[in-house]
């Protein structure tokens, strides 16, 4: 889904949070939000006027309820082109990725927001075959050494993980 910013000032004031891999929310006009991850940002200067295009992939939606919002995977809402777009705040990211009922198995934090824990549904995660793949030096062993203590229920006191 392409999004457009027609103001250099608006882009400049938000560029630290408008990066590839960051999350945004887009109003749908009905008090719900489409949630998307930024895939690419491009800028074009036409006649001394900048236009920035953000390519974002929808991952779900925040659906309003009596006490706030529920996150639903997929795209159950359709954003309206004239509705505002917001940069995700930490509390909204917590709603998406942190401890929520069965999603209580912590495997780390978000790369681009280390204050937000990333939790999985432990029973679903371990009831299937899993694999950790990547090129040499990408952190496969480090990932396993961070996950295993949580799996067996131990605290890694007495040793230090030397992962970056």
Buried (B, 14 or more C-beta within 10 A) or exposed (E): BEBEBEEBEEBEEBEEBBEEEBBBBBBBEEEBBBBBBBEEBEEEEEEEEBBBEBBBEBBBBBBEEEEEBEBBEEBEBEBEEEEEBBBBEEEBBBBBBBEBEEBEBBBEBBEBBEEBBBBBBBEEBEEEEEEEEEEEEEBBEBBEBBBEBBEEEEEEEEEEEEEE
